[in-house]
């Protein structure tokens, strides 16, 4: 299978990477990522179980005149990021972890048939209000 077109890395801008790091350590750690590098600009996690350690996820300090503005997912820019869960139980386990760490849960685990058959997800926010999602969606391999 070719990885052509798959995401290599995702960098997110946050107000303070070191304040957000415990949230991302918990959430990304649950999903199989590990902290990979850190410098004065921010922090990167790599996927510990993938062959190429990809994709990587980075959080970097916001800069410039809009650095303190609240994220608005309905303005031009990023709306949300969704990761693939291995099962409905994985979605439920992440939800329990989110509650344990005091994260903002936007929508608890639920079925979303409007997005696809068997689509089951939890929607949550990072400390800066970026919307994140963990979704299980059983798909049949069409072979095409």
C-alpha positions in Angstrom: 0.0 0.0 0.0 1.3 3.4 -1.0 1.4 6.2 1.6 1.1 8.8 -1.3 -1.2 11.6 0.0 -1.3 10.5 3.6 -0.6 13.2 6.2 3.1 13.4 7.1 2.8 15.9 10.0 0.3 18.3 11.6 1.4 21.4 13.4 -1.0 23.3 15.7 -0.6 26.7 17.1 -1.3 27.1 20.8 -0.9 30.0 23.3 1.6 28.2 25.4 2.9 24.8 24.3 4.3 23.9 27.8 0.9 24.6 29.4 -0.8 22.5 26.8 1.8 19.7 26.9 0.2 17.6 29.7 -3.1 17.5 27.7 -1.3 16.4 24.5 0.9 14.0 26.4 -2.2 12.3 27.8 -4.3 12.3 24.6 -1.6 11.6 22.1 0.0 9.0 24.5 -3.3 7.2 24.6 -3.3 7.1 20.8 0.2 5.7 20.5 2.3 8.8 20.2 5.4 9.7 22.2 7.2 13.0 22.7 9.9 13.1 20.1 11.5 16.6 20.2 11.2 19.9 22.0 12.8 23.2 21.6 12.1 26.9 22.4 9.4 27.0 19.7 7.3 24.0 20.7 7.0 20.2 21.1 6.6 17.3 18.6 5.2 13.8 19.1 5.8 10.9 16.8 3.6 7.9 16.3 5.5 5.2 18.3 4.0 2.2 16.5 3.9 3.3 12.9 6.7 2.0 10.6 8.0 5.5 9.8 6.9 7.1 13.2 4.4 9.2 11.1 2.4 11.2 11.3 4.0 13.6 13.7 2.0 16.1 15.7 3.4 19.4 16.8 2.3 22.2 19.0 3.9 25.6 18.6 3.6 29.0 20.4 1.3 31.5 18.8 3.0 34.7 17.7 2.1 38.1 16.3 -0.7 40.5 16.9 -3.4 37.8 17.0 -1.5 35.4 19.4 -4.0 35.9 22.2 -7.2 35.7 20.2 -9.6 32.8 20.9 -9.7 30.1 18.2 -12.8 30.3 16.1 -13.3 27.1 14.1 -15.9 28.8 11.9 -13.4 31.4 10.6 -11.1 30.5 7.8 -8.5 28.0 9.0 -8.7 24.7 10.9 -12.1 23.4 11.9 -11.0 20.3 13.7 -8.7 17.2 13.6 -10.0 13.7 13.8 -8.0 10.6 14.7 -9.0 7.0 13.9 -9.9 4.8 16.9 -9.5 1.0 16.7 -12.9 0.3 18.3 -15.9 1.8 20.0 -14.3 0.7 23.3 -11.2 2.8 22.4 -13.5 5.9 22.0 -15.1 5.2 25.4 -11.7 4.7 27.0 -10.4 8.0 25.6 -13.6 9.7 26.9 -12.9 8.3 30.4 -9.3 9.7 30.1 -10.6 13.1 29.0 -12.9 13.2 32.1 -10.0 12.1 34.3 -7.7 14.9 33.1 -10.4 17.5 33.3 -10.5 18.1 29.5 -13.4 19.9 27.8 -15.7 17.3 26.3 -17.7 18.9 23.5 -19.8 15.9 22.7 -19.6 12.6 24.7 -19.3 9.3 22.7 -22.2 8.9 20.4 -23.3 7.4 17.1 -23.3 9.8 14.1 -25.1 7.9 11.3 -25.2 11.1 9.3 -21.4 10.7 8.9 -21.4 7.0 8.0 -22.6 3.6 9.0 -21.2 2.7 12.4 -19.6 6.2 12.9 -19.0 6.5 16.7 -17.0 9.4 18.1 -16.1 11.7 21.0 -15.5 15.4 20.3 -13.3 17.4 22.7 -11.2 20.6 22.9 -7.6 21.2 23.7 -6.8 23.9 26.3 -7.0 26.6 23.6 -10.4 25.5 22.3 -9.2 23.6 19.2 -11.8 21.0 18.4 -10.5 17.4 18.3 -12.2 14.1 17.6 -11.6 10.4 18.1 -13.7 8.3 15.8 -14.3 4.6 15.1 -15.8 4.0 11.7 -15.9 0.4 10.5 -15.1 0.4 6.8 -15.0 -2.4 4.3 -12.0 -2.6 2.0 -13.5 -2.1 -1.4 -10.3 -3.3 -3.1 -10.1 -0.3 -5.4 
